[in-house]
Amino acid sequence: MNTSRIALAALAAAVLAGCSTTKLDETPKAPIETRPAAPAPAAAPAPAAPVAESKVQTVDLATQLTAAVAAADKRVVYFDFDSFVVKPEYQGLLGDHAKRLNHIKTLKMSLEGHADERGGSEYNLALGQKRAEAVVQQLTLAGVAAAQVEPVSFGKERPAVQGSTEAAWAKNRRVELKDK
């Protein structure tokens, strides 16, 4: 018991030694930092309800579904003579088909490339294939799985319009998007 009293006395001495001996009415020797007084708070208006700022865009599924249905009706991409470059005017159509394919992951499409009657059979088969692959590339860039689309070429073997006029040839230079 005696040792506990000694330990308690030593603890009390240590606490008292740690206390400051500076008197409150003495002025300190070092300058004190002065800060301007804070202005008095003005009468604040009634708090408004907090507005959440979201950077996430809302998705309108009804609009997407309407676009997908509209895309289902438009299924032909036309090309210029001797070209397999997808024209900018078909980007919206392919975007709508991409949305449709992305929405229905089990849907698969056959992309049938065609050419007009000018040129040899082998050349037109190759051109039809390049056209179909160009459409595949546009769809895969929009997020469609490559397994959902298959490029096929028919060359000049299945014309949409019979005839040897520029109007007939223009209708035959195409890729048809067909559901499987």
NUPAGU-788563 format. One line per 8 residues: number of its first residue (from 0); for each residue x, y, z negated of N, C-alpha, C. Coordinates in Angstrom, 1 decimal, padded with zeros to 4 digits, always signed. Atoms other than C-alpha are relative to their C-alpha. Layout:
N
NUM	X:Y:Z:X:Y:Z:X:Y:Z; ...
END
This chain:
180
0	+000.8:-001.2:+000.0:+000.0:+000.0:+000.0:+000.9:+001.2:+000.0; -000.9:-001.2:+000.1:+002.9:+002.3:-000.7:+000.6:+000.3:+001.4; -000.6:-000.2:-001.3:+004.3:+001.8:+002.8:-001.1:+000.6:+000.9; +001.0:-000.6:-000.8:+000.9:+002.7:+004.3:-000.1:+001.5:-000.3; +000.1:-001.4:+000.4:+000.9:+006.0:+002.3:+001.2:+000.8:+000.6; -001.2:-000.7:-000.5:+004.4:+006.8:+003.5:-000.2:+000.2:+001.5; +000.3:-000.1:-001.5:+003.4:+006.1:+007.2:-001.0:+001.1:+000.3; +001.1:-001.0:-000.2:+000.3:+008.3:+006.8:+000.6:+001.4:-000.2
8	-000.6:-001.3:+000.3:+002.4:+011.1:+005.3:+000.9:+000.4:+001.2; -000.9:-000.2:-001.1:+004.9:+010.8:+008.2:-000.8:+000.5:+001.2; +000.9:-000.4:-001.1:+002.1:+011.0:+010.7:-000.5:+001.4:-000.1; +000.6:-001.4:+000.3:+000.6:+014.1:+009.1:+001.1:+001.0:+000.2; -001.1:-001.0:-000.2:+004.1:+015.8:+009.1:+000.3:+000.1:+001.5; -000.2:-000.1:-001.4:+004.5:+015.0:+012.8:-001.0:+000.8:+000.7; +001.0:-000.7:-000.6:+001.2:+016.4:+013.7:+000.1:+001.5:-000.4; -000.1:-001.4:+000.4:+001.8:+019.6:+011.7:+001.2:+000.7:+000.7
16	-001.2:-000.5:-000.7:+005.3:+020.0:+013.3:-000.3:+000.3:+001.4; +000.4:-000.3:-001.4:+003.7:+019.9:+016.7:-000.8:+001.2:+000.2; +000.9:-001.2:-000.1:+001.4:+022.8:+016.0:+000.9:+001.2:+000.2; -000.7:-001.2:-000.4:+002.4:+026.2:+017.3:+000.0:+001.0:-001.2; -000.1:-001.0:+001.1:+003.6:+028.9:+014.9:-000.2:+001.4:+000.4; +000.2:-001.3:-000.5:+002.7:+031.8:+017.1:-001.3:+000.5:-000.6; +001.2:-000.6:+000.6:+000.3:+034.2:+015.5:-000.9:+000.6:+001.1; +000.9:-000.4:-001.0:-002.7:+035.2:+017.5:+000.0:+001.5:+000.3
24	+000.0:-001.5:-000.2:-002.3:+039.0:+017.0:+001.3:+000.5:+000.6; -001.3:-000.4:-000.7:+001.3:+039.0:+018.5:-000.2:+000.0:+001.5; +000.1:-000.1:-001.4:+001.7:+040.0:+022.1:+001.2:-000.8:+000.6; -001.1:+000.8:-000.6:+003.7:+037.7:+024.3:+001.0:+000.8:+000.7; -001.1:-000.7:-000.6:+007.0:+038.7:+025.7:+000.0:-000.1:+001.5; +000.0:+000.2:-001.5:+006.4:+037.4:+029.3:-001.3:+000.6:+000.5; +001.3:-000.6:-000.5:+003.8:+039.2:+031.5:-001.0:-001.1:+000.3; +001.1:+000.9:-000.3:+000.5:+037.6:+031.9:-000.6:+000.3:+001.3
32	+000.6:-000.2:-001.4:-001.1:+037.1:+035.3:-001.4:+000.5:-000.2; +001.3:-000.6:+000.0:-004.1:+039.3:+035.8:-000.8:-000.3:+001.2; +000.9:+000.3:-001.2:-007.0:+038.3:+038.0:-001.1:+001.0:-000.1; +001.2:-000.9:+000.1:-009.8:+040.6:+039.0:-001.2:-000.8:-000.6; +001.2:+000.6:+000.6:-013.0:+040.0:+037.2:-000.9:-000.5:+001.0; +001.0:+000.5:-001.0:-015.5:+037.9:+039.0:-001.2:+000.9:+000.0; +001.2:-000.9:-000.1:-018.4:+039.9:+040.3:-001.2:-000.7:-000.6; +001.2:+000.5:+000.7:-021.7:+039.5:+038.5:-000.8:-000.7:+001.1
40	+000.8:+000.7:-001.0:-023.8:+036.9:+040.3:-001.3:+000.8:+000.4; +001.2:-000.7:-000.5:-026.5:+038.5:+042.5:-001.1:-000.9:-000.1; +001.2:+000.8:+000.0:-030.0:+037.3:+042.4:+000.0:-000.8:+001.2; +000.0:+000.9:-001.1:-029.9:+034.3:+044.6:-001.4:-000.3:+000.4; +001.3:+000.4:-000.4:-032.8:+033.5:+046.8:-000.3:-001.4:-000.4; +000.4:+001.3:+000.4:-034.8:+030.4:+046.1:+000.8:-001.0:+000.8; -000.8:+001.0:-000.7:-032.7:+027.3:+047.0:-000.8:-000.6:+001.1; +000.7:+000.6:-001.1:-033.6:+026.0:+050.4:+000.3:-001.5:+000.0
48	-000.2:+001.4:+000.0:-034.0:+022.3:+051.0:+001.3:-000.3:+000.8; -001.2:+000.2:-000.7:-030.6:+020.9:+052.1:-000.3:-000.7:+001.4; +000.1:+000.5:-001.4:-030.3:+020.2:+055.8:+001.1:-001.0:+000.3; -001.0:+001.0:-000.3:-028.5:+017.0:+056.7:+000.5:+000.3:+001.5; -000.5:-000.1:-001.3:-026.2:+017.5:+059.6:+000.6:-001.3:+000.5; -000.4:+001.3:-000.5:-025.9:+014.4:+061.6:+000.5:+000.1:+001.4; -000.6:-000.1:-001.4:-023.7:+014.0:+064.7:-000.4:-001.2:+000.8; +000.4:+001.2:-000.7:-025.4:+010.7:+065.6:-001.3:+000.4:+000.8
56	+001.2:-000.3:-000.8:-027.8:+011.1:+068.5:-001.0:-001.0:-000.1; +001.1:+001.0:+000.1:-031.2:+009.6:+068.3:-000.1:-000.7:+001.3; +000.2:+000.8:-001.2:-032.0:+006.9:+070.7:-001.5:-000.2:+000.2; +001.4:+000.2:-000.3:-035.4:+006.9:+072.4:-000.1:-001.3:+000.8; +000.1:+001.3:-000.7:-036.0:+003.3:+073.2:-001.1:+000.0:+001.0; +001.0:-000.1:-001.0:-039.2:+004.1:+075.0:+000.5:+000.6:+001.3; -000.6:-000.6:-001.3:-037.3:+006.3:+077.5:+001.0:-001.0:+000.6; -000.9:+001.0:-000.6:-034.6:+003.6:+077.9:-000.8:-001.1:+000.7
64	+000.8:+001.0:-000.5:-037.3:+001.0:+078.5:-000.6:+000.4:+001.3; +000.6:-000.5:-001.2:-039.0:+003.2:+081.1:+001.1:+000.1:+001.1; -001.1:+000.0:-001.0:-035.6:+003.7:+082.8:+000.3:-001.4:+000.5; -000.3:+001.4:-000.4:-035.1:+000.0:+082.8:-001.0:-000.5:+001.0; +001.1:+000.4:-000.9:-038.5:-000.6:+084.4:+000.2:+000.7:+001.3; -000.2:-000.7:-001.3:-037.8:+002.1:+087.0:+001.2:-000.6:+000.8; -001.2:+000.6:-000.6:-034.4:+000.5:+087.7:-000.4:-001.4:+000.6; +000.5:+001.3:-000.5:-036.2:-002.9:+088.2:-000.6:+000.2:+001.4
72	+000.6:-000.3:-001.3:-038.0:-001.3:+091.2:+001.0:+000.4:+001.0; -001.1:-000.5:-001.0:-034.9:+000.2:+092.8:+001.1:-000.9:-000.1; -001.0:+001.1:+000.0:-032.5:-002.5:+093.7:+000.9:+000.0:+001.2; -000.9:+000.0:-001.1:-030.5:-001.4:+096.7:+000.9:+001.2:-000.1; -001.0:-001.1:-000.1:-027.3:+000.6:+096.9:+000.5:+000.0:+001.4; -000.4:-000.2:-001.4:-026.4:+001.9:+100.4:+001.4:+000.5:+000.1; -001.4:-000.4:-000.1:-022.9:+002.5:+101.7:+000.2:+000.7:+001.4; -000.4:-000.7:-001.2:-021.2:+004.6:+104.4:+000.6:-001.1:+000.9
80	-000.7:+000.9:-001.0:-019.8:+003.0:+107.6:+001.4:-000.4:-000.4; -001.3:+000.5:+000.3:-016.8:+000.8:+106.9:+000.6:+000.4:-001.3; -000.4:-000.5:+001.4:-016.7:+001.8:+103.2:-000.6:-000.9:-001.0; +000.6:+000.7:+001.2:-017.2:+000.1:+099.9:+000.1:+000.8:-001.3; +000.0:-001.0:+001.2:-017.1:+003.2:+097.7:-001.5:+000.3:-000.3; +001.4:-000.3:+000.5:-020.3:+003.6:+095.6:-000.2:+001.5:+000.0; +000.3:-001.5:-000.1:-021.8:+007.0:+096.3:-000.5:+000.5:-001.3; +000.4:-000.6:+001.2:-022.4:+009.3:+093.4:-001.5:+000.0:-000.2
88	+001.4:-000.1:+000.1:-026.1:+009.4:+094.1:-000.6:-001.3:-000.6; +000.4:+001.3:+000.6:-026.3:+005.7:+092.9:+000.5:-000.2:-001.4; -000.5:+000.2:+001.3:-024.6:+006.2:+089.6:-001.2:-000.1:-001.0; +001.2:+000.0:+000.8:-028.0:+006.9:+087.9:-000.7:-001.4:+000.1; +000.6:+001.3:-000.2:-029.5:+003.8:+089.4:+000.8:-001.2:-000.7; -000.8:+001.0:+000.6:-026.6:+001.6:+088.3:+000.1:+000.2:-001.5; +000.0:-000.2:+001.4:-026.6:+003.2:+084.9:-001.3:-000.6:-000.6; +001.3:+000.6:+000.5:-030.3:+002.2:+084.5:+000.1:-001.5:+000.0
96	-000.2:+001.4:-000.1:-029.5:-001.3:+085.6:+000.9:-000.5:-001.1; -000.9:+000.4:+001.1:-026.6:-001.4:+083.1:-000.7:+000.0:-001.3; +000.8:-000.1:+001.2:-028.9:-000.3:+080.3:-000.9:-001.3:-000.1; +000.9:+001.2:+000.0:-031.3:-003.1:+081.3:+000.7:-001.2:-000.3; -000.8:+001.2:+000.2:-028.6:-005.7:+081.4:+000.6:+000.0:-001.4; -000.6:-000.1:+001.3:-027.1:-004.5:+078.1:-001.1:-000.3:-001.1; +001.2:+000.2:+000.9:-030.6:-004.6:+076.5:-000.4:-001.5:+000.0; +000.4:+001.4:-000.1:-031.4:-008.1:+077.7:+001.2:-000.8:+000.4
104	-001.2:+000.7:-000.2:-028.2:-010.1:+077.3:-000.1:-001.3:+000.7; +000.1:+001.2:-000.7:-029.6:-013.2:+078.8:-000.3:+000.2:+001.5; +000.3:-000.3:-001.4:-030.5:-011.5:+082.1:+001.3:-000.1:+000.8; -001.1:+000.1:-000.9:-028.2:-012.3:+085.0:-000.4:+000.5:+001.4; +000.3:-000.5:-001.3:-028.0:-010.7:+088.4:+001.0:-000.5:+001.0; -000.8:+000.3:-001.2:-026.7:-011.6:+091.8:+000.1:+001.3:+000.8; -000.2:-001.2:-000.8:-025.2:-008.7:+093.7:+000.4:-000.4:+001.4; -000.2:+000.5:-001.4:-025.5:-009.4:+097.4:+000.4:+001.1:+000.9
112	-000.6:-000.9:-000.9:-023.2:-007.5:+099.7:-000.3:-000.3:+001.4; +000.3:+000.2:-001.4:-024.2:-006.9:+103.3:+000.7:+001.1:+000.9; -000.6:-000.9:-001.0:-022.8:-005.2:+106.4:-000.9:+000.1:+001.2; +000.8:-000.1:-001.2:-024.2:-004.0:+109.7:+000.6:-000.9:+001.0; -000.4:+001.0:-001.0:-023.8:-006.0:+112.9:+001.4:+000.4:+000.7; -001.2:-000.3:-000.7:-020.7:-004.1:+114.1:+001.2:-000.7:-000.7; -001.1:+000.7:+000.6:-017.4:-005.9:+113.5:-000.1:-001.5:+000.0; +000.0:+001.5:+000.0:-016.4:-009.6:+113.3:-000.7:-000.5:-001.3
120	+000.7:+000.7:+001.1:-018.1:-012.1:+111.0:+000.9:+000.0:-001.3; -000.9:+000.0:+001.2:-015.0:-012.5:+108.7:+000.2:+001.3:-000.6; -000.2:-001.4:+000.5:-014.4:-008.8:+108.5:-001.3:+000.5:-000.8; +001.2:-000.4:+000.7:-018.1:-008.2:+107.5:-000.2:-000.8:-001.3; +000.1:+000.8:+001.2:-018.0:-011.0:+105.0:+000.9:+000.6:-001.1; -000.9:-000.6:+001.0:-015.0:-009.4:+103.3:-000.5:+001.4:-000.4; +000.6:-001.4:+000.3:-016.6:-005.9:+103.5:-001.2:-000.2:-001.0; +001.1:+000.2:+000.9:-019.8:-007.2:+101.9:+000.4:-000.4:-001.4
128	-000.5:+000.4:+001.3:-017.8:-008.9:+099.1:+000.6:+001.2:-000.7; -000.6:-001.2:+000.7:-015.9:-005.6:+098.4:-001.1:+000.9:-000.5; +001.1:-000.9:+000.4:-019.2:-003.7:+098.3:-000.6:-000.6:-001.3; +000.6:+000.7:+001.2:-020.6:-006.3:+095.8:+000.9:+000.2:-001.2; -000.9:-000.2:+001.1:-017.5:-006.1:+093.7:+000.1:+001.4:-000.5; +000.0:-001.4:+000.4:-017.6:-002.3:+093.7:-001.2:+000.3:-001.0; +001.2:-000.1:+000.8:-021.1:-002.5:+092.2:+000.2:-000.7:-001.3; -000.3:+000.7:+001.2:-019.9:-005.1:+089.7:+000.9:+000.9:-000.9
136	-000.9:-000.8:+000.8:-017.1:-002.8:+088.6:-000.8:+001.2:-000.7; +000.8:-001.1:+000.6:-019.6:+000.1:+088.1:-000.8:-000.5:-001.2; +000.8:+000.6:+001.1:-021.8:-002.1:+085.9:+000.9:-000.4:-001.2; -000.9:+000.4:+001.2:-018.9:-003.5:+083.8:+000.6:+001.2:-000.7; -000.5:-001.3:+000.7:-017.6:+000.0:+083.2:-001.1:+000.5:-000.9; +001.1:-000.5:+000.8:-021.0:+000.7:+081.8:-000.4:-001.0:-001.2; +000.2:+000.9:+001.1:-020.7:-002.2:+079.3:-000.6:-001.3:+000.3; +000.6:+001.3:-000.4:-022.3:-005.1:+081.2:+001.1:-001.1:+000.0
144	-000.9:+001.1:+000.1:-020.7:-008.4:+080.5:+000.2:-000.6:+001.5; -000.4:+000.5:-001.3:-018.9:-009.8:+083.6:-000.8:-001.3:+000.3; +000.8:+001.2:-000.2:-020.8:-013.1:+083.1:-001.4:+000.2:+000.4; +001.4:-000.3:-000.3:-024.1:-011.3:+083.7:-000.2:+000.3:+001.5; +000.1:-000.5:-001.4:-023.3:-010.2:+087.3:+000.9:-000.9:+000.9; -000.8:+000.8:-001.0:-022.1:-012.3:+090.3:+000.0:+000.6:+001.4; -000.1:-000.6:-001.3:-020.9:-010.7:+093.5:-000.1:-001.1:+001.1; +000.1:+001.0:-001.1:-021.9:-012.6:+096.7:+000.0:+000.9:+001.3
152	+000.0:-000.7:-001.3:-021.4:-011.6:+100.4:-000.7:-000.8:+001.0; +000.6:+000.6:-001.1:-023.6:-012.3:+103.3:+000.4:+000.6:+001.3; -000.5:-000.7:-001.2:-021.8:-010.0:+105.7:-001.1:+000.5:+000.9; +001.0:-000.5:-000.9:-023.9:-009.3:+108.8:-001.1:-001.0:+000.2; +000.9:+001.2:-000.2:-025.9:-012.6:+108.5:-001.5:+000.3:-000.4; +001.3:-000.2:+000.5:-029.0:-011.2:+106.7:-000.4:+001.5:+000.1; +000.3:-001.5:-000.2:-029.9:-007.7:+108.2:-001.4:+000.3:-000.7; +001.2:-000.4:+000.6:-032.6:-005.8:+106.4:-000.9:+000.6:+001.1
160	+000.7:-000.6:-001.1:-033.6:-004.1:+109.7:+000.6:-000.5:+001.3; -000.6:+000.4:-001.3:-033.2:-005.4:+113.2:+000.1:+001.2:+000.9; -000.2:-001.1:-000.9:-031.8:-003.1:+115.8:+001.4:+000.4:+000.1; -001.3:-000.5:-000.2:-028.7:-001.4:+117.1:+000.1:+001.5:+000.0; +000.0:-001.5:+000.1:-029.3:+002.2:+116.1:+000.6:+000.3:-001.3; -000.7:-000.4:+001.3:-027.6:+004.2:+113.4:-000.9:-000.1:-001.2; +001.0:+000.1:+001.1:-030.8:+004.2:+111.3:+000.0:-001.5:-000.5; +000.1:+001.4:+000.4:-030.9:+000.4:+111.4:+001.3:-000.5:-000.7
168	-001.3:+000.3:+000.6:-027.2:+000.1:+110.7:+000.2:+000.5:-001.4; +000.0:-000.6:+001.3:-027.5:+002.4:+107.7:-000.8:-000.8:-001.0; +000.8:+000.8:+000.9:-030.2:+000.2:+106.2:+000.7:-001.3:-000.3; -000.7:+001.3:+000.2:-028.0:-002.9:+106.6:+001.3:+000.1:-000.8; -001.2:-000.2:+000.8:-024.9:-001.5:+104.9:-000.4:+000.2:-001.5; +000.7:-000.1:+001.4:-026.1:-002.3:+101.3:+000.5:-001.1:-000.9; -000.1:+001.1:+001.0:-025.8:-004.3:+098.1:-001.4:-000.1:-000.6; +001.3:+000.2:+000.6:-029.0:-005.8:+096.8:+000.2:-000.6:-001.4
176	-000.2:+000.5:+001.4:-029.3:-006.3:+093.0:-001.2:-000.9:-000.2; +001.1:+001.0:+000.2:-031.4:-009.5:+092.4:+000.2:-000.7:-001.3; +000.0:+000.8:+001.2:-032.4:-011.1:+089.1:+000.2:-001.4:+000.3; -000.1:+001.5:-000.1:-031.4:-014.7:+088.7:-001.1:-000.7:-000.8
END
